[in-house]
Amino acid sequence: MRRFFGDGAIYAVTGVVGHGIAFLLFPFFAHVFEPRDFGLIDMLALVTVLVNLTIALEISQGLGRHFADATTLDERRGYASTALIFSVAAYSGVLVVALIFAPQLTDLIFGGGVDPNILRVSMCAMWTSGILYLGQDLLRWQLRPRAYAAVALTTAGVTSISAGVLILGFGVGVTGAFVAQLLGGLTAGTLAYWLGRDMFRPIFDRAKLREMLAFSLPLVPASIGVFLNGYADRLAIQSQMTLADVGIYGAAYRMAVIVGLVLLGFQAALMPLVLARHAEPSTPPELERIFRLFCALALAVLLLVSIAADAILRVLTPPAYYAAADVAPFVVAAAFFAGMYIFAPGLNIVKRTVPFAVITASAGLANLMLAFALVGPLGIAGAALAFLLTSAAGFATLMVTSQRVYPVPHDWPRLITSATGIGVLVAIARTLPEQPALAVPANLAIAAAGLAAIVRWLVAPDERAHLMTLLARLRRLRPAVPRTP
């Protein structure tokens, strides 16, 4: 348990630093880039994600599964080396095609008016990120969290510094963002493979390749479903509106970075612990407690971000992005639902991954269709609404299925009532008039009432007492500040 929580803390801190750097750079770039530029960056990021999910056939997952079962160093080297050679070949083939047909692909994706060289640079960055992903994952399978953290922090540091120098210093523009990703991927990839150099030899084992692909191929449709559930909104906006609208929507999506920070610790720690202890009678009630407290935290974040959305955008961005505040509550809530699958572990416990893939892929397709249907009449709000509805439906389906095979005693009336109450408060806050003299005190009253209700409904008395004890201990640990005589 100490090893688990120690490793989980390293992964969590690494993720927080990476997300934090990206969030801190956002306001600087928002004052340099027009919404259209951010839309272009987001659309090329979608292409990169889709390529990374499909081209290498998720072989990294197959590597992880068989690497853990390998009993000798030669076996591990065979799996790792074969996966690397396969990945390099797959990504290189796609890169060559993209470089040759960049003008046609640019017109297909953006409809013209975009320099094909931007696509070329982004595809080179895609190649480095795909190879880096495999090397980084191998460090995880080797149970080397510190090495993983070093590579992740190198990626974030080099990419951020390069982007700042190229975009803010030399005014390179959108191309600079992808050159920075290329430099970050090359530097971090070199470090990852140097740290894992003992695992690689000039070996290509066809039998091991078949073993890894037999495991990973069924995960590709599930990954595409995850992709569609997370990115169909922007695809629909790009198709029916403009790149500037994609950029405005992207500003709202970047406000949801705090969701990733909240989910990070839960995602890193929860599933391995549940899989290890699912047979113990104490696990279901403890899972209920963890989920309830998570819901309390998620609802508090949703309430506060929704209330402060206008102020956040006014501080961080120029006026062109202010319209993102109206869709921020939908995007934040949807991002929570999209990451809450970890609280429905039943299918993983009984090793039924096919239903999981079907549910995930179905939610992604539903999001795609609903987003295309709603963007026309509702604009970017329609895309956000589609994301919220399908994410909630996907989570609900996973939870119902999980409960059938691994029941957890959740108090659904209390959870649903709490979520509904906070939803009403968010709606009231978003409809208040814009006059500061009225809006500020009203928002403060709504925030106070909502937080008090969350604590009252979702945090048990013994948990409140424990929290107060922890806070008292932290105050006692705070170093004393000498008073000025």
DOMITOR-5360 format. One record per residue (C-alpha): x, y, z; residue in three letters. Coordinates in pm, 1 decimal, decimal comma, m for minus. Example, Ala and Ser with C-alpha at 12.3 -4.5 7.8 and 13.67 -1.06 7.14 Angstrom:
REM DOMITOR-5360
1230,0|m450,0|780,0|Ala
1367,0|m106,0|714,0|Ser
END
This chain:
REM DOMITOR-5360
0,0|0,0|0,0|Met
285,3|238,3|78,3|Arg
439,2|163,9|m262,5|Arg
105,3|218,4|m434,1|Phe
28,8|553,4|m273,5|Phe
390,7|665,3|m309,8|Gly
391,3|592,3|m684,4|Asp
44,1|744,3|m720,9|Gly
161,3|1065,8|m557,0|Ala
450,2|1093,8|m803,3|Ile
220,6|1047,7|m1103,1|Tyr
m31,0|1294,5|m957,3|Ala
223,9|1567,8|m888,4|Val
371,8|1519,7|m1235,3|Thr
30,4|1560,5|m1394,8|Gly
m52,0|1866,7|m1185,8|Val
272,6|2036,1|m1291,2|Val
210,5|1958,9|m1659,0|Gly
m150,4|2082,5|m1652,1|His
m50,5|2383,2|m1443,9|Gly
214,2|2499,8|m1691,1|Ile
m32,0|2472,2|m1980,4|Ala
m297,1|2664,4|m1787,2|Phe
m54,6|2942,5|m1688,9|Leu
56,5|2988,3|m2050,3|Leu
m299,6|3003,9|m2183,0|Phe
m369,4|3372,2|m2099,9|Pro
m43,7|3481,5|m2264,3|Phe
m120,8|3291,8|m2582,8|Phe
m484,2|3408,9|m2576,9|Ala
m359,5|3766,4|m2613,0|His
m142,3|3666,9|m2909,8|Val
m368,4|3423,4|m3093,6|Phe
m703,5|3507,6|m3244,1|Glu
m986,0|3257,8|m3174,5|Pro
m929,4|3123,3|m3527,2|Arg
m568,3|3039,8|m3439,4|Asp
m675,6|2848,2|m3129,1|Phe
m936,7|2670,6|m3339,6|Gly
m665,9|2564,7|m3584,2|Leu
m446,1|2436,6|m3300,2|Ile
m736,0|2242,9|m3147,7|Asp
m833,9|2080,9|m3479,1|Met
m478,5|1968,6|m3551,0|Leu
m455,6|1837,6|m3195,3|Ala
m766,3|1627,6|m3267,8|Leu
m602,2|1483,6|m3577,5|Val
m290,7|1398,4|m3375,8|Thr
m492,8|1227,8|m3102,6|Val
m689,9|1023,6|m3355,8|Leu
m374,0|912,0|m3535,5|Val
m205,1|817,1|m3209,4|Asn
m508,1|611,0|m3104,1|Leu
m539,6|414,8|m3427,3|Thr
m221,5|390,6|m3633,2|Ile
m14,8|186,9|m3385,4|Ala
m325,3|m22,0|m3294,7|Leu
m282,4|56,2|m2920,6|Glu
17,4|m176,3|m2913,8|Ile
142,1|1,1|m2600,9|Ser
m148,1|m156,5|m2412,3|Gln
m57,2|m499,5|m2547,7|Gly
303,9|m440,0|m2447,7|Leu
198,3|m355,1|m2093,1|Gly
m19,0|m664,3|m2058,1|Arg
244,1|m912,3|m2179,8|His
545,0|m731,5|m2032,8|Phe
396,7|m786,7|m1686,7|Ala
365,8|m1162,6|m1746,4|Asp
710,8|m1209,1|m1900,5|Ala
938,8|m1407,4|m1670,1|Thr
1281,4|m1338,4|m1823,2|Thr
1472,5|m1031,3|m1933,7|Leu
1501,1|m1167,9|m2287,9|Asp
1123,4|m1201,7|m2310,1|Glu
1071,4|m844,1|m2194,2|Arg
1327,0|m720,9|m2443,5|Arg
1152,3|m913,8|m2718,5|Gly
815,9|m751,5|m2644,3|Tyr
957,8|m399,5|m2599,9|Ala
1178,7|m410,0|m2910,1|Ser
904,0|m555,8|m3129,8|Thr
654,7|m293,0|m3013,0|Ala
903,9|m13,8|m3083,3|Leu
987,9|m134,3|m3435,0|Ile
619,1|m178,3|m3517,9|Phe
533,8|169,7|m3383,8|Ser
817,6|341,2|m3571,9|Val
711,3|171,7|m3896,3|Ala
342,5|261,5|m3849,8|Ala
400,8|625,1|m3757,6|Tyr
664,6|672,1|m4027,7|Ser
429,0|544,2|m4296,8|Gly
160,4|791,2|m4191,5|Val
414,8|1073,7|m4171,3|Leu
537,6|1013,0|m4527,5|Val
180,0|1017,5|m4660,4|Val
98,9|1336,2|m4466,5|Ala
410,3|1515,2|m4592,7|Leu
337,2|1424,4|m4954,2|Ile
m35,5|1502,2|m4951,4|Phe
m28,5|1794,9|m4706,4|Ala
m210,5|2042,4|m4938,4|Pro
m496,4|1801,4|m5005,9|Gln
m525,6|1697,7|m4642,1|Leu
m522,6|2062,1|m4529,2|Thr
m808,9|2146,8|m4765,5|Asp
m998,8|1836,0|m4651,4|Leu
m968,2|1921,9|m4281,0|Ile
m999,6|2301,0|m4290,2|Phe
m1163,6|2378,3|m4621,7|Gly
m881,1|2597,2|m4750,9|Gly
m713,4|2914,1|m4635,6|Gly
m456,7|2733,6|m4415,3|Val
m85,2|2695,1|m4491,2|Asp
m8,5|2324,2|m4558,9|Pro
328,7|2365,6|m4386,2|Asn
144,4|2394,3|m4054,0|Ile
2,2|2046,1|m4112,1|Leu
346,7|1915,6|m4205,9|Arg
503,6|2044,1|m3883,9|Val
213,0|1913,3|m3674,8|Ser
249,8|1567,2|m3829,7|Met
621,3|1563,5|m3743,7|Cys
521,0|1650,3|m3387,5|Ala
267,0|1365,9|m3405,0|Met
545,5|1120,3|m3496,5|Trp
755,7|1222,3|m3196,5|Thr
459,5|1213,1|m2957,5|Ser
361,5|862,5|m3070,5|Gly
710,7|720,7|m3020,8|Ile
745,3|909,0|m2692,1|Leu
414,4|760,2|m2571,8|Tyr
547,5|405,9|m2612,3|Leu
875,7|480,6|m2435,1|Gly
699,3|657,6|m2150,3|Gln
450,7|375,6|m2104,1|Asp
732,9|122,8|m2088,4|Leu
868,1|308,5|m1785,3|Leu
526,9|266,3|m1621,6|Arg
521,9|m107,0|m1695,1|Trp
868,3|m128,8|m1537,9|Gln
728,2|38,1|m1222,0|Leu
964,6|332,8|m1252,6|Arg
749,4|633,7|m1160,9|Pro
1044,4|866,2|m1102,4|Arg
1181,1|798,4|m1449,1|Ala
831,4|848,7|m1592,4|Tyr
802,8|1179,0|m1405,3|Ala
1140,1|1297,8|m1535,5|Ala
1028,7|1234,7|m1893,5|Val
687,1|1395,7|m1843,4|Ala
834,4|1704,8|m1681,3|Leu
1093,1|1729,2|m1958,9|Thr
813,5|1718,4|m2216,3|Thr
617,2|1992,7|m2039,8|Ala
922,9|2208,3|m1970,0|Gly
1084,0|2196,8|m2315,1|Val
751,3|2236,1|m2495,7|Thr
642,6|2531,4|m2280,5|Ser
976,4|2714,5|m2294,2|Ile
1005,6|2659,2|m2669,6|Ser
648,8|2778,1|m2725,9|Ala
707,6|3088,0|m2515,6|Gly
1027,7|3177,4|m2700,8|Val
890,0|3107,6|m3049,2|Leu
542,0|3256,0|m3005,3|Ile
589,8|3534,6|m2752,2|Leu
952,4|3617,1|m2834,3|Gly
977,4|3573,5|m3211,4|Phe
611,1|3590,9|m3312,7|Gly
625,2|3266,3|m3510,7|Val
250,9|3211,8|m3462,7|Gly
63,0|2882,2|m3487,1|Val
358,1|2704,0|m3645,4|Thr
559,2|2784,8|m3334,0|Gly
316,4|2586,6|m3117,7|Ala
381,0|2270,2|m3318,1|Phe
755,6|2328,8|m3347,8|Val
755,9|2350,7|m2967,1|Ala
570,4|2018,3|m2944,3|Gln
822,2|1866,7|m3185,9|Leu
1116,3|1986,7|m2976,0|Leu
953,5|1869,5|m2653,3|Gly
880,7|1527,5|m2799,9|Gly
1232,4|1482,4|m2939,2|Leu
1401,4|1586,0|m2615,0|Thr
1175,2|1384,1|m2385,6|Ala
1175,5|1086,6|m2622,5|Gly
1554,3|1078,5|m2622,3|Thr
1548,7|1079,3|m2242,2|Leu
1278,8|808,1|m2224,1|Ala
1466,6|567,8|m2448,8|Tyr
1796,0|638,7|m2276,7|Trp
1635,9|556,4|m1940,5|Leu
1484,8|239,5|m2086,9|Gly
1782,2|149,1|m2307,1|Arg
1834,9|m188,3|m2139,7|Asp
1499,3|m306,3|m2280,5|Met
1574,4|m253,7|m2650,1|Phe
1765,0|m475,9|m2888,8|Arg
1748,1|m524,0|m3270,2|Pro
1473,0|m785,4|m3229,1|Ile
1144,5|m822,5|m3416,8|Phe
941,7|m1123,2|m3301,6|Asp
631,8|m1188,3|m3514,4|Arg
479,5|m1422,7|m3256,9|Ala
510,3|m1161,7|m2984,6|Lys
362,2|m900,4|m3218,2|Leu
57,9|m1121,6|m3274,5|Arg
18,8|m1169,9|m2898,5|Glu
28,7|m796,3|m2830,6|Met
m207,8|m709,0|m3115,1|Leu
m453,7|m980,8|m3010,5|Ala
m487,8|m796,5|m2680,6|Phe
m477,3|m439,5|m2809,3|Ser
m690,3|m453,9|m3125,9|Leu
m1026,1|m472,0|m2938,8|Pro
m922,5|m157,3|m2751,2|Leu
m903,8|50,9|m3070,8|Val
m1284,1|90,5|m3112,2|Pro
m1311,5|179,9|m2743,7|Ala
m1037,7|440,3|m2785,4|Ser
m1216,2|585,4|m3087,6|Ile
m1532,2|605,4|m2877,0|Gly
m1341,0|793,8|m2608,5|Val
m1202,5|1023,8|m2878,5|Phe
m1546,8|1095,7|m3022,3|Leu
m1694,1|1155,0|m2678,6|Asn
m1422,0|1407,0|m2602,7|Gly
m1381,1|1576,7|m2940,6|Tyr
m1699,3|1536,5|m3146,5|Ala
m1814,2|1877,6|m3023,3|Asp
m1525,0|2056,3|m3195,0|Arg
m1561,5|1848,2|m3510,5|Leu
m1925,2|1955,5|m3535,7|Ala
m1840,5|2321,5|m3473,2|Ile
m1566,1|2315,2|m3737,3|Gln
m1803,5|2151,8|m3986,1|Ser
m2097,6|2390,8|m3941,6|Gln
m1940,9|2709,1|m3805,1|Met
m1586,7|2856,5|m3818,0|Thr
m1240,6|2799,9|m3675,0|Leu
m1295,0|3108,9|m3459,5|Ala
m1595,1|2938,3|m3298,8|Asp
m1378,3|2631,2|m3233,9|Val
m1130,1|2860,8|m3060,2|Gly
m1399,3|3018,5|m2839,6|Ile
m1526,4|2673,5|m2746,4|Tyr
m1167,1|2570,1|m2678,6|Gly
m1135,7|2852,5|m2425,5|Ala
m1427,1|2703,2|m2231,8|Ala
m1268,7|2359,2|m2259,2|Tyr
m943,2|2492,3|m2116,2|Arg
m1132,9|2616,0|m1812,5|Met
m1212,0|2251,1|m1747,0|Ala
m841,4|2184,0|m1682,7|Val
m927,1|2191,0|m1312,7|Ile
m1144,3|1883,5|m1375,3|Val
m836,0|1695,2|m1486,7|Gly
m653,8|1801,5|m1173,2|Leu
m940,9|1680,9|m952,7|Val
m968,1|1347,6|m1135,4|Leu
m594,8|1288,2|m1151,1|Leu
m544,2|1152,9|m800,5|Gly
m858,7|938,6|m814,9|Phe
m769,2|788,6|m1153,4|Gln
m413,0|708,6|m1047,5|Ala
m499,6|545,7|m715,8|Ala
m851,5|404,1|m726,3|Leu
m864,7|132,8|m993,3|Met
m549,2|m60,2|m890,2|Pro
m665,5|m56,3|m528,9|Leu
m1015,9|m179,7|m613,9|Val
m882,6|m456,8|m838,1|Leu
m647,8|m569,4|m562,4|Ala
m910,5|m568,5|m285,2|Arg
m1245,2|m616,5|m458,1|His
m1309,4|m948,3|m282,0|Ala
m1285,9|m795,0|64,9|Glu
m1624,1|m713,0|225,5|Pro
m1506,3|m364,3|323,1|Ser
m1431,7|m255,8|m33,9|Thr
m1788,6|m178,7|m160,7|Pro
m1878,5|51,4|131,7|Pro
m1541,6|223,4|107,0|Glu
m1596,9|272,9|m266,7|Leu
m1935,1|428,5|m185,7|Glu
m1767,5|670,7|53,3|Arg
m1497,7|765,6|m198,0|Ile
m1753,9|822,0|m474,6|Phe
m1976,6|1034,0|m249,9|Arg
m1686,0|1253,2|m143,0|Leu
m1572,9|1282,8|m502,5|Phe
m1922,2|1398,9|m599,8|Cys
m1905,6|1661,6|m325,1|Ala
m1575,8|1788,4|m462,3|Leu
m1696,8|1777,6|m824,6|Ala
m2017,0|1968,3|m748,8|Leu
m1822,2|2232,2|m556,0|Ala
m1584,0|2279,0|m851,0|Val
m1874,6|2297,0|m1096,3|Leu
m2053,3|2558,1|m885,8|Leu
m1748,9|2779,9|m832,6|Leu
m1619,7|2763,2|m1190,8|Val
m1968,4|2835,8|m1330,2|Ser
m2010,8|3138,1|m1104,6|Ile
m1662,1|3272,6|m1176,7|Ala
m1650,7|3189,6|m1550,1|Ala
m1705,6|3548,4|m1668,7|Asp
m1447,3|3688,7|m1428,1|Ala
m1192,0|3419,7|m1517,2|Ile
m1220,4|3490,3|m1889,1|Leu
m1204,4|3866,7|m1837,1|Arg
m881,2|3826,3|m1642,4|Val
m718,6|3567,4|m1869,5|Leu
m838,2|3651,6|m2221,0|Thr
m928,3|3940,5|m2452,2|Pro
m1297,7|4014,1|m2530,2|Pro
m1305,2|3781,2|m2832,1|Ala
m1321,0|3481,5|m2594,2|Tyr
m1581,0|3610,6|m2345,1|Tyr
m1864,6|3411,9|m2504,9|Ala
m1701,6|3092,7|m2375,8|Ala
m1841,7|3165,9|m2028,0|Ala
m2191,7|3065,4|m2135,8|Asp
m2088,7|2708,2|m2222,1|Val
m1832,0|2660,0|m1944,6|Ala
m2081,1|2494,9|m1699,1|Pro
m2181,4|2236,0|m1960,9|Phe
m1820,6|2157,0|m2051,9|Val
m1703,8|2129,0|m1689,6|Val
m1993,2|1899,3|m1595,2|Ala
m1940,0|1685,6|m1906,0|Ala
m1567,9|1653,6|m1836,5|Ala
m1647,2|1517,6|m1491,0|Phe
m1890,6|1260,6|m1629,7|Phe
m1636,0|1156,2|m1894,6|Ala
m1376,7|1077,7|m1626,7|Gly
m1605,0|909,7|m1372,5|Met
m1589,1|564,8|m1534,1|Tyr
m1331,6|474,2|m1267,0|Ile
m1616,4|456,2|m1013,8|Phe
m1785,2|179,1|m1216,1|Ala
m1521,4|m96,4|m1187,6|Pro
m1747,6|m400,1|m1219,5|Gly
m1669,6|m488,0|m1582,7|Leu
m1296,0|m466,2|m1516,6|Asn
m1329,3|m682,2|m1206,7|Ile
m1504,5|m961,8|m1398,5|Val
m1277,2|m910,1|m1705,1|Lys
m1559,1|m821,6|m1944,5|Arg
m1391,2|m556,5|m2159,0|Thr
m1610,1|m604,7|m2467,6|Val
m1924,4|m451,7|m2306,9|Pro
m1707,0|m166,5|m2183,9|Phe
m1584,7|m105,5|m2538,7|Ala
m1940,9|m121,9|m2677,5|Val
m2072,4|130,3|m2423,6|Ile
m1780,2|366,8|m2475,9|Thr
m1795,4|350,5|m2854,9|Ala
m2174,5|397,3|m2852,4|Ser
m2143,7|706,9|m2633,6|Ala
m1886,0|851,3|m2872,5|Gly
m2103,3|791,9|m3178,8|Leu
m2405,9|936,1|m3000,8|Ala
m2206,9|1246,1|m2912,0|Asn
m2098,8|1287,9|m3273,4|Leu
m2453,5|1261,2|m3410,3|Met
m2611,6|1477,0|m3141,3|Leu
m2344,3|1745,3|m3175,0|Ala
m2401,7|1770,6|m3550,5|Phe
m2776,9|1791,2|m3487,4|Ala
m2757,3|2062,4|m3219,7|Leu
m2476,9|2288,8|m3343,6|Val
m2694,8|2422,1|m3626,5|Gly
m2980,1|2556,7|m3411,0|Pro
m2784,7|2624,8|m3087,8|Leu
m2429,0|2707,6|m3196,7|Gly
m2142,6|2616,3|m2963,4|Ile
m2395,9|2570,1|m2682,0|Ala
m2540,3|2279,2|m2880,8|Gly
m2200,5|2109,6|m2896,0|Ala
m2153,3|2156,2|m2521,3|Ala
m2501,8|2021,1|m2449,4|Leu
m2436,9|1714,3|m2666,4|Ala
m2110,9|1650,4|m2481,3|Phe
m2286,2|1675,0|m2145,5|Leu
m2584,2|1453,5|m2234,9|Leu
m2382,3|1173,6|m2394,0|Thr
m2112,6|1177,8|m2123,7|Ser
m2380,4|1152,9|m1854,9|Ala
m2560,7|875,3|m2043,2|Ala
m2237,0|682,4|m2097,7|Gly
m2145,2|703,9|m1729,7|Phe
m2496,4|603,3|m1622,8|Ala
m2487,6|298,6|m1851,2|Thr
m2146,2|193,1|m1722,6|Leu
m2260,5|238,2|m1363,3|Met
m2579,4|32,9|m1411,9|Val
m2380,4|m244,5|m1580,2|Thr
m2115,0|m233,9|m1309,7|Ser
m2372,9|m250,1|m1031,4|Gln
m2516,9|m570,8|m1175,9|Arg
m2188,3|m759,5|m1142,9|Val
m2032,1|m574,6|m847,1|Tyr
m2293,1|m396,6|m632,0|Pro
m2184,7|m91,0|m433,9|Val
m2430,7|61,2|m181,2|Pro
m2458,7|408,1|m335,9|His
m2726,3|641,1|m197,5|Asp
m2865,1|747,9|m534,7|Trp
m3155,6|964,7|m404,6|Pro
m2910,1|1173,7|m205,0|Arg
m2660,5|1200,4|m491,9|Leu
m2922,4|1290,1|m753,9|Ile
m3091,6|1543,0|m525,4|Thr
m2758,3|1708,9|m454,1|Ser
m2664,7|1727,9|m823,1|Ala
m3006,8|1868,2|m912,5|Thr
m2985,7|2133,9|m642,2|Gly
m2641,6|2248,5|m754,2|Ile
m2761,7|2249,6|m1114,9|Gly
m3044,5|2484,8|m1020,0|Val
m2803,1|2716,7|m838,6|Leu
m2570,9|2721,0|m1140,8|Val
m2863,6|2809,3|m1368,0|Ala
m2967,0|3093,5|m1136,2|Ile
m2612,1|3227,3|m1121,8|Ala
m2577,8|3224,0|m1501,7|Arg
m2903,3|3422,4|m1548,8|Thr
m2821,0|3704,3|m1304,3|Leu
m2791,0|4055,7|m1450,7|Pro
m2440,3|4175,0|m1527,5|Glu
m2442,1|4478,4|m1294,6|Gln
m2160,0|4416,2|m1042,1|Pro
m2351,7|4585,1|m759,7|Ala
m2615,5|4311,8|m779,8|Leu
m2429,8|4017,9|m934,9|Ala
m2133,7|4005,9|m696,0|Val
m2326,8|3974,4|m366,6|Pro
m2581,4|3742,7|m529,6|Ala
m2306,4|3513,1|m660,6|Asn
m2134,5|3509,5|m321,8|Leu
m2464,4|3414,4|m156,5|Ala
m2524,8|3138,3|m414,4|Ile
m2172,2|3001,9|m366,8|Ala
m2205,0|3000,8|11,2|Ala
m2547,5|2833,7|0,4|Ala
m2430,5|2573,3|m250,7|Gly
m2115,3|2481,1|m60,5|Leu
m2307,0|2457,8|265,7|Ala
m2564,6|2230,6|100,9|Ala
m2292,0|2007,9|m45,0|Ile
m2127,8|1964,1|294,4|Val
m2464,9|1900,0|457,7|Arg
m2587,1|1648,6|198,6|Trp
m2273,8|1461,6|94,8|Leu
m2024,9|1476,7|381,6|Val
m2110,0|1263,4|684,6|Ala
m2069,1|1409,3|1036,3|Pro
m1769,5|1187,7|1116,4|Asp
m1606,8|1292,0|788,5|Glu
m1660,2|1659,5|871,6|Arg
m1501,8|1604,8|1212,7|Ala
m1206,6|1425,8|1053,7|His
m1162,5|1710,0|805,0|Leu
m1162,0|1968,1|1081,6|Met
m899,3|1764,0|1268,6|Thr
m676,1|1756,3|961,2|Leu
m713,0|2130,7|912,2|Leu
m623,6|2189,2|1277,3|Ala
m311,0|1976,7|1236,0|Arg
m210,2|2171,6|927,5|Leu
m249,1|2499,4|1117,7|Arg
m25,2|2366,6|1393,5|Arg
235,9|2264,3|1135,3|Leu
239,3|2612,2|981,4|Arg
567,4|2788,6|1070,1|Pro
530,8|3077,0|1307,9|Ala
583,0|3426,0|1162,7|Val
762,0|3661,2|1401,8|Pro
570,6|3976,9|1472,6|Arg
722,8|4308,3|1389,9|Thr
801,5|4489,8|1715,1|Pro
END
